[in-house]
Amino acid sequence: MLFVRLRSLLFELCPDHPVAFCETCRRAYTPEQLGTEIGNGCYLCRQCGADLRESLVAHTRTCRNLAPQKPLARMTSVSGSTIPPAVSERFAARRRIRLGLDAHAAAG
């Protein structure tokens, strides 16, 4: 099912460039050239029969069209938060202990 969803994304977001490349016969495929049939053989090279799924996955990892469009969320600093200072300090102390950054406090 994963590859069915992937194929639909490729048709929508990558229609104008190759999304799979056959290492055996050196042929590139656009989503349209891969066809719309889903089933046995739908991920095989039309020329030599090589499996193109690995190439499709590699494309999804590197294609700009499939990269997230939203910028990463920014977190506010603890110093600018509305959390009472005592709670914030206890949280920071527990975090240091958990991460092993405060050996003295962990021993006590």
Steps between C-alpha positions, in 0.01 A plus 500: 500500500792733570612491138146571379499822706852581382399460137207738545731759660747467215225554242389811683832656600759366254328474160768693312816308589630142536416329829659160439821391335587148388864428585503198266391657172564864599144615425319774694124501560254780570185409697300491177749260342462266798131486422188497712456124539546378856589135543766246418773652288395864538842587647705316245709655225311474172819413315688249719261413785719634783323605822477883519362532856836583656549775243152640574574512873836670435319762292252574780788564740673752274232673290434866588135459399449248781679698771283658769392848396440637849797635694582317819315622807687716747477437870494783748778512755435385855608840633221669307233254610218544748608195702582600859879516555499228770327251268734590217806453723377159623441392140848613399658318797316174419606531137866548597484193725328291233761596242785442744610864486479555874694217668494674842119527505456143380713368786291690762 
